[in-house]
Amino acid sequence: MTTTVRIDGLATDVCLPPAPGPHPAVVIRTPYDRRHHRAELHGWAARNFAALAQDVRGRHASEGDWHPYGAHEPEDGETTLHWIRAQRWSNGHVVAAGASYAAHCALVTPGTDAVIAAVPALGPAETARETTGPERLQARAGWWARHGARRTRTPRALEHLPVSEILDLPAWPALWHAPRRALPGARVPLLSVGGSRDPFAEDTLRLWRHWPGPARLLLGPWGHRLTAEPAPEARPGHRLNLGELYAGWARAALAGTLAGRTGAVALGGSDHWCRPRPGHPAPFAFGSPLRLLNGADFVADPHHPVRSDDLNVPDRGTPDRCLLLSPPLPRPLDILGPAEARLDAVADAPCADWAVRLVALDPAGRAEPLATGIVRRTEPGPFTVPLGHLARRLRAGTRLRLEVAGHHFPAHARNPHTGEDPVAATRLLPSHRTVRTRGSALFLPVVRGVHPIDPAQEIQT
């Protein structure tokens, strides 16, 4: 049975196990409506956890004003923990859990005994910009339009300039100048959960790598909604009961049996799970090197940018990207770990973005994106473009296409090539680019011999 209480004005649903207790508790603090978690609360209660879901301040049924990523989140989280521990049904142990923004709430709540952070949106700067500089546009505009501090006008097109005026929200212009924060961390156990197709996959990994306490990683072939959003490379072996896994991990975390840093990563295109590898990518070495198809010299025009939502490549006119292609793979290829492209390339603009997209072409020629990276450069010379963490098995006969472009729009804001801040710029200029293919290479973390593991056992021991 679920009851609703108010904790310092915050609407909170409470679901208790049928047994009298006392019980450990799991608390979820969310801006996305606590009522959506009622089935999840019943699942926790059936596993002998008291379960709570709370609307954060200023959202849905909770009092006050919402200030995303504000100082009230740790304060309200701490107040909620004090209330839980004062209840007769509580044994004093509390696990903070959440996904996306709710993961931020869990991570910044002081005094928890363990943390489950899924697809973590760690802060305004972390969600607005890549660590390499370029601004994430489409996902940020969508999130703020739905969840902004007051009513907004939804933009008709993301082409509007300047970017700082796309949304009529006081917090929107300030978003782009927010400082990056230190990673949250405590010496309590952490379960960091993410999807390889989630835009925050690298933050999921970074949180797991740098957490000061015992840490476990679960990274599947999923999007931001995890198992509800399987990627094309997901297989039957990747269908997990996350509720059961979370409860097993929470029991182990509260029992104090977890130590060190380990986890499980799904190998897309197979049914296997593997241990995460630190990854030292090696030059792509199957067959001959990547062959230039077109565009060693190309024009990056922000009026006609290479689009993030279109894998088609123009076959006529002035090239808008550099295209390189591998020969067909002579045998299956397993890739597990961080990948990168190293480019020897120049632009005639004072500030240039370099977007690299890695695409798999199956034997029938169908294209599927594997990885994307984008960096901002103001200096000449060779440079590296991180492509993120890959976990894929590629079939024999697959060819790899590497695209080097100046934009990745609308996923990322357009670089104006004027030297102005892309968020404030209203003038756009084309940029001429040259890629020296002899000094450029693709580096992939190729695995020879996969050792499958059981993800449940790996994160619970």
N, C-alpha and C positions, 0 to 999 in steps of 0.2 A: 504494500500500500504506500502511496506517495502523499505526503502532506507538504503544504507550503507555509514557510515561516518568513519573518523579516529579521535580518541581521544588520543592524545599523542602517535600516532603510533599503537593504538589498533583498530582492525577492529570491528565495532559495527553496528549491524542492528537495525534500529529504525522503529517502527510501531505505527502510531498515530490513535486515534479515528477519525471517520468522522466529529464529531462536532468540532468547532474551539477551545474550551478550555477556560482557561488553565486546565490542567489535573494533577492528581497525576501520578507518574511514578513507574514502576516495572523494576528492572535491574537484569539480570542474567549474571554472569561472569563465563565462563566455559572453561576447556581445551579440551572439547569433540566435538568441532565444533559448533559454534553459529548457523549455517544454519539448524541444526537439531531442532532448537527451533522456526522456523518460524510459524508453525501452532499454537504453544503456544502463540506467540506474537500476532497473529491475535485474539486469544481467549481473551486475556487481553484487546486488543483495542476495541473489540466488547462490553466490559463491562466498557468502558470509562476510561481506564488506558492507558497512553503512555507506550509502552513496548520496552525494549532494551535487546539485547543479544550480548555479547562481547566475542571474543576470548581472553583469558588471554595472557600475554606477552610471546612471543616465541612459541605460538601454532597456527597452521593453518595459517590464513592470518595476524596475528599480528606480529609486529616487535620484535626483541630482542631475548634473550635466556630465556628458561623456567627453573626456579629453583623451583621444587614443594615445596609448603609450605614456600616459601621464603618471605623476607620482602617486595618485590615489590607488593604482593597481597593487603595489606591494603593501600599502597601508590597509586597504580593504581585505586583501588576502590574509594578512596577519590577524586582523580582527575576526575574520571568519574562522581561522584556526583556533583562536582562543575560545570562541563560542563552541566549536566542536568538542574540544577537550574538556569543557565544563559539563557536557551532557552525560547522563547516567549510562547511556548505551555505548559510550566511547571508551576504548582502552588506552587512549592517548596517542596512538600512532595514526598519522595522516599522510596519505599519498596525494600529491597534487598532480592532476592530469589535464591534458588539453591538446587541441589541434589548431594549427594556424595561429591566430591572435590569442586563442585560449592557451596555447603552448607558452606564449610570452607571459601570460598571467601566472601559469604554473611555475615557470622558471624564476620569476622575480618575487614570489611569495616567500618570505623568510620563515624559517622554523619548520619546514616540512621534513618528513622522514625519508621520502623518496619522490622522484619526479618522473612522469611519463610525458615526454614532449614529442608530439607528432607533427610533421610538416611545419616546423617552427618558423613563424614570421617574427624575427627577433627584435625589430625596431624600425622606426620610420626610415632612417638612412639605409638600413640593410635591405628593406623591401623596395626602396625607390631606385637604388643604383647598384650596378654591378661593382664588385670590389675593384675592377679594372677601370671604372669611371663612367661608362655610358649609362644613361637613364632608362629604366624600365618604364614603358609608357602604357601599353594596353592594359596590363594587369592592374597597374596602380590606378589608372583612371576609372576602371570598372569597380574596383574595391571602394574607392572614395566616393564614387557616385552612389553606391548602394549603402555605404555605412558612414558617410560623412557626419560632421557634428551638427549640421542642420540641412534642410531641404536644398537640393541642388538642381540645376538644369543639366540634364544629361546631354553631353556633346553630340551633335549630329555626325561629326567626323573628327577623327584624331589628327587630321591635317591642319587644324586651326593653329595659328601662330599669334602670339607666343604661347608656348606650352604652359606657361604660368597662368594663363587665363582660360584654359580649357574648361575648368570647373569654377563655379562661383562659390567658393568655400574659403573662409579665412585661413584654414590650415593648409590648403592646397599649395599656394606659393611657398610657404615656409617649409613644406615637405622636402623640397629640393636642396635646402641648405642645412638640413638637420645633420648634426655630427654623428659619426659612427660611435657606438658604445662598446665598452669592453664586454666580452662574452660573459653572460651570467655563469656562475659556477658555485658549487658547494661540495662538501665531502660526503654527501649522501649519495645513494645509488641513483643512476640515471638510465632510463630506457629512451633512446633516440630513434624515432621511427620516421621513415620517409619513403618516397617513391622516386625511382630513377627518372620519371617523366615530370616530377614536381619542380616548379621553378625555384624552390628553396632546397633542392637536394644537397647542394654544396654546403648550405648552412647546417643541415642535418648532420652531415659528416664532420663539419668543423666543430660543432658543438660536442659531438662524441669524442673527437680526437683530443680536445683541450679540456674536457671536464675533469676537475681535480679528484673526484671520487670514483668509485667503481662505475663503469660505463658499459652498456650493451647497445649494439646497433642492430636494427632490423630495417633493411632496405630492399623493397620489392619492386617488381615491374609495374608500377602504378603511377597515377597522376596525383593531384593535390587531394583528392577524396579517397586515396588509398585503395583498399580492395573494391570499393564501389566504382572505381575508375581504372580498370585494368588496361594495360598497354597492349598493342598488337602482339608483342613478343611474350606476353604472359602465357603460361602453360598450366595444365591441371595441378601440377605439383606446387604451384604458387598460390593456390586457393587456401588461405589460412583463416582460421577462426581467431581474429584479433582479440576478441573479448577473452577467450580462454587463455591466450598467450599472455595478455596483460595481467590477468589475475594470477597466473602461475609465477610471472616475474615479480609481481608485487609481494606475494608470499615469501619468495626467496629474498627479496630486498629487505623486507621487514624482519626476517629471521637472521639477517646478517651473514648470509652464506655467500654473497657475491663479492668478488674481488677482481681487480685488474680491469682490462679493457679488451673485449672481444665482441663478436656478433655474427650476423648472418646476412649475406647478400644474395639475392636471386640472380641466377644466370639466365637472362631472357633468351628465348629460343630453345631452351632445354627445360627439363623438370628439376634441375639441380639448384641447391643452395650451397654457397661456399663461404668460407671465412673471408672477411675483408682483407685486402692486401694493401700495404703501404704504397706499392706501385712505383716502379722505376721504369717509365715507358721507354721502349726501344724503337729505333727507326723501323717503320713498316717494311718488312723484309720478305713478304711472300710474293714470288714472281719478280718482275722487273720494277723499277721505281715508277712513281706516278708519272703519267705522260700528259704533257700539255695539250689540251684540246683547243683552247681559244682564250684570248684576253690577257696575254702577258702584259699588254698595255690596254687599259680600259678606263671608262669614265664613270665615276660615282656621282650621280646627279640627284640631289635631294628632292627635286621636283618629280622625279621618276625613280624612287628608291627600289632596291631589291627588297621584296616583301618576305616577311617571316612566315606568312600563311600560304605561300605558293611555291611548290617545288618545280614548276615548269621553268625551263630555260629558253630565253629568246634565241632563235636560230638565224636571225638576220639583223642588220643594222650595226651600229657601234656597240661593241661589247660593254655590258654593265657589270661584269665580274670576270675574274680569272677562273677557268675551269681546268681541273686536272682529274685524270681517271686512272685507276689501277687495272691491270689485266684480271680476268676471272680468277677467283681463288681456286687453287688446285685441290684443296681439301678444306674441311671445316676449320674455322678459326674461332678460338675462344679468347675474348677480350675482357679483362677484369682489372679495373683500377683507373687511375687518372690518365687521360690522353691530352695531347697538345700538338699544335702546329707551330713550327718555327719558320718564320718568314724573313726573307731578305727583300724588302719592298720599300718603295718611296711614294710620297704624295706631294703635290704642289700646293697643298693647303697648310696654313699655319697650325691647324689642329685637325686631325683626321681620325675617324674611327675605322677599325678593320674588323669586319665580321667574317668568321670562318664557319662554314656549315659542312658537316660530314654526312653524306647520304649513301645509303646502301641501295644498289640496283640489283634486283633478283635476276635470275637467268631470263625471265620474260621481259625485263626492262622496267618493272614497276619500282618506283622510288619510295624509300622510307627514310625519314631523318634519323640519324644516329646521335648526333651531338652538334652543339653550336657553342661558339665562344665569340666574344667581342671585347676589344680593348681600344683605348683612346691613346693616341700618340701625338706628341708635340715635338719630338726629336727624330732625326734620321737614324738609320742603322737597323741591323737585324733585331728582331724581337720575337717573343713567344706569345701565343694565344692559347690560354688554357681552354680545353674542351670539356672539362668536367669528368665525372666518374662514369666509366662505361662498364656494363656487365651484360655482355651479349655473346651468343653463339651465332656465327654467320655460316650459312650453308656453302658448300663447295659450289662454284660457279658464280658467286656473288662478286660484283665489282664495287669498288669504293670510289665515289665522286667527291672531290674536295672543291668547294666553292669559296673564293676569296672576294669579298665585296666591301663596299664602303658604308652600307646601311643594312639594317635588319628590322624593317618597319612593317607593322606598327608595334611589334613587341618592344622595340626600343625607339626612343626619340631620334629624329634625324639630326645628324651633325650638319650645321649650316656651312661649314668650310670657310667662315669669315674670321675665325678666331674668337667670336662671341660665345657667351654661355648659351648652349643649345636650348635651355629653358626660357631664356629671355629674348632670343634672336627672332627677328621678323624678316630677315633677308637671307636668301639661300643662293649658293653658288655651286656650280659643278666643280669637281676635282679630278684631275688626271692622275692616274696611278700606274705604277710599273711594278711587276712582281718578277724578281730574278729567280727563275725556277731552279737553277743550279745551287743556289744557296738556301733553298726552302725544302722542308721535309715534314712528313707526318709521323708522329711518334705515338705508338699504341702499346698498351700493357698486355702483350700477348702471353697467354698461359698455355703451357704444354703439359697436359695431364691434370684434369680437374679432380679434386677430392671432395665429393659431396658430403654434406653434413645435414643434421636434423636441426632446423631453426629453433624449435621449441627447446630442445636440450641445450643449444648453444647460448640462448639468452637467459636461461633459468638456472645455469650452474656457473 
